[in-house]
Amino acid sequence: MDSSKSDVLQGTLDLMILKTLDTLGEMHGWGIAQRIRQVSKDLLQLNQGTLYPALLRVEQKGWIRAEWKITENNRRAKYYALTKDGKKQLVAETAEWERFAGFMTRLLESTE
């Protein structure tokens, strides 16, 4: 991932994680990364050094919970799920993102 993509990612990764878990329910880290890659049409490909520190940070904030489970391939993996506080944070961050995106749209379309 080039530096411009990673700069954008730093400010939005928490929101991407929360939305992915809200949409699809409990998932392991690899599944979250694949979903983000899929929805972005391969624009964002998260590596472990980016995703797992973010998952830990979001877990420490109480927005997700983690639990070790066995995958469909019979391997141990940490599964993440949204908490009630995470759902509230998702609503707040979504509103903030929409305000910011609206501003950027107005700015970029401005001809004055």
GULOKE-809175 format. One record per residue (C-alpha): x, y, z. Coordinates in steps of 0.2 Angstrom, whole numbers, plus 5000, padded with zeros to 4 digits. Example, Ala and Ser with C-alpha at 12.3 -4.5 7.8 and 13.67 -1.06 7.14 Angstrom:
@c1->5062	c2->4978	c3->5039
@c1->5068	c2->4995	c3->5036
***
This chain:
@c1->5000	c2->5000	c3->5000
@c1->5007	c2->5017	c3->4995
@c1->5009	c2->5031	c3->5008
@c1->4994	c2->5041	c3->5002
@c1->4982	c2->5026	c3->5005
@c1->4990	c2->5022	c3->5022
@c1->4987	c2->5040	c3->5027
@c1->4969	c2->5039	c3->5023
@c1->4968	c2->5022	c3->5031
@c1->4975	c2->5029	c3->5048
@c1->4959	c2->5040	c3->5050
@c1->4946	c2->5028	c3->5044
@c1->4952	c2->5010	c3->5049
@c1->4942	c2->5010	c3->5066
@c1->4926	c2->5014	c3->5056
@c1->4930	c2->5001	c3->5043
@c1->4932	c2->4988	c3->5057
@c1->4916	c2->4993	c3->5066
@c1->4906	c2->4993	c3->5050
@c1->4912	c2->4976	c3->5044
@c1->4908	c2->4968	c3->5061
@c1->4891	c2->4977	c3->5061
@c1->4887	c2->4971	c3->5044
@c1->4893	c2->4953	c3->5044
@c1->4894	c2->4949	c3->5063
@c1->4908	c2->4940	c3->5072
@c1->4923	c2->4937	c3->5061
@c1->4942	c2->4933	c3->5063
@c1->4955	c2->4946	c3->5058
@c1->4959	c2->4938	c3->5041
@c1->4940	c2->4939	c3->5037
@c1->4939	c2->4957	c3->5041
@c1->4954	c2->4961	c3->5030
@c1->4947	c2->4951	c3->5016
@c1->4930	c2->4960	c3->5017
@c1->4938	c2->4977	c3->5017
@c1->4948	c2->4972	c3->5002
@c1->4933	c2->4965	c3->4993
@c1->4922	c2->4980	c3->4996
@c1->4936	c2->4992	c3->4991
@c1->4938	c2->4982	c3->4975
@c1->4956	c2->4979	c3->4980
@c1->4960	c2->4997	c3->4983
@c1->4964	c2->4993	c3->5001
@c1->4974	c2->4977	c3->5006
@c1->4977	c2->4977	c3->5024
@c1->4993	c2->4969	c3->5031
@c1->4995	c2->4961	c3->5048
@c1->5005	c2->4976	c3->5054
@c1->4991	c2->4987	c3->5050
@c1->4975	c2->4977	c3->5055
@c1->4980	c2->4969	c3->5071
@c1->4986	c2->4984	c3->5080
@c1->4970	c2->4993	c3->5075
@c1->4960	c2->4978	c3->5081
@c1->4969	c2->4978	c3->5098
@c1->4966	c2->4997	c3->5099
@c1->4948	c2->4996	c3->5096
@c1->4946	c2->4981	c3->5108
@c1->4955	c2->4991	c3->5122
@c1->4942	c2->5005	c3->5119
@c1->4928	c2->4993	c3->5122
@c1->4921	c2->4994	c3->5105
@c1->4924	c2->4976	c3->5100
@c1->4927	c2->4960	c3->5110
@c1->4938	c2->4946	c3->5106
@c1->4937	c2->4927	c3->5109
@c1->4948	c2->4913	c3->5103
@c1->4938	c2->4900	c3->5093
@c1->4942	c2->4886	c3->5080
@c1->4939	c2->4891	c3->5062
@c1->4931	c2->4881	c3->5049
@c1->4948	c2->4875	c3->5044
@c1->4951	c2->4868	c3->5062
@c1->4963	c2->4881	c3->5066
@c1->4963	c2->4893	c3->5082
@c1->4959	c2->4911	c3->5078
@c1->4954	c2->4926	c3->5087
@c1->4936	c2->4931	c3->5083
@c1->4930	c2->4949	c3->5085
@c1->4912	c2->4955	c3->5088
@c1->4905	c2->4972	c3->5090
@c1->4899	c2->4978	c3->5108
@c1->4885	c2->4989	c3->5113
@c1->4898	c2->5003	c3->5115
@c1->4905	c2->4999	c3->5098
@c1->4887	c2->5001	c3->5090
@c1->4886	c2->5018	c3->5098
@c1->4903	c2->5023	c3->5091
@c1->4899	c2->5016	c3->5074
@c1->4884	c2->5028	c3->5074
@c1->4895	c2->5043	c3->5080
@c1->4909	c2->5039	c3->5068
@c1->4898	c2->5037	c3->5053
@c1->4889	c2->5054	c3->5056
@c1->4907	c2->5062	c3->5058
@c1->4913	c2->5054	c3->5042
@c1->4897	c2->5059	c3->5032
@c1->4900	c2->5077	c3->5038
@c1->4918	c2->5077	c3->5033
@c1->4914	c2->5068	c3->5016
@c1->4901	c2->5082	c3->5013
@c1->4913	c2->5095	c3->5016
@c1->4926	c2->5087	c3->5005
@c1->4913	c2->5086	c3->4991
@c1->4909	c2->5104	c3->4992
@c1->4927	c2->5109	c3->4993
@c1->4932	c2->5099	c3->4977
@c1->4916	c2->5105	c3->4968
@c1->4919	c2->5123	c3->4972
@c1->4923	c2->5134	c3->4958
@c1->4924	c2->5151	c3->4967
***
